[in-house]
C-alpha cells in the first residue's frame, strides 16, 4: 500500500521528458479538440506497433498495442509543461488515458520521441470485449 507521501506525489503532473505530442484522434488537425494545439507547428507522422480502435459507442478513438500495425497521425512540436498539463486534464490522464513516451517516424524518415495517450485498463475492458465490433 502506498503511504500518503507517495499518494501525493502521484497526483502531481509528470514533468516533461520531451515537448512533442503525437495526436491520432480528436487532437488532430480538423478534429474537435485541435483548437488546443492551434498555432503549433506539426507534421504527419506514423506510430508503429499500435493500431487505432474506435468503438461505435464512443466519439473518440484510442490505440492498442499491435506489433503488426501502425497508426497515422500528427506530431506537434514545442508544447510547454502547462499545455501538456491542460491536455492531461482533458484526456483524463491517469484514469481514462495514460500519457506515454513513444517513438514516431515523420514522413521524411526522421524518428522522434513524442508523448501520446494510451487507454487505461478500464477503457480497454469496457470497450474491447468484442474486437470484431471495433473499426480502426
C-alpha positions, 0 to 999 in steps of 0.5 A, a space after each residue: 500500500 502506498 503511504 500518503 507521501 507517495 499518494 501525493 506525489 502521484 497526483 502531481 503532473 509528470 514533468 516533461 521528458 520531451 515537448 512533442 505530442 503525437 495526436 491520432 484522434 480528436 487532437 488532430 488537425 480538423 478534429 474537435 479538440 485541435 483548437 488546443 494545439 492551434 498555432 503549433 507547428 506539426 507534421 504527419 507522422 506514423 506510430 508503429 506497433 499500435 493500431 487505432 480502435 474506435 468503438 461505435 459507442 464512443 466519439 473518440 478513438 484510442 490505440 492498442 498495442 499491435 506489433 503488426 500495425 501502425 497508426 497515422 497521425 500528427 506530431 506537434 512540436 514545442 508544447 510547454 509543461 502547462 499545455 501538456 498539463 491542460 491536455 492531461 486534464 482533458 484526456 483524463 490522464 491517469 484514469 481514462 488515458 495514460 500519457 506515454 513516451 513513444 517513438 514516431 517516424 515523420 514522413 521524411 524518415 526522421 524518428 522522434 520521441 513524442 508523448 501520446 495517450 494510451 487507454 487505461 485498463 478500464 477503457 480497454 475492458 469496457 470497450 474491447 470485449 468484442 474486437 470484431 465490433 471495433 473499426 480502426 
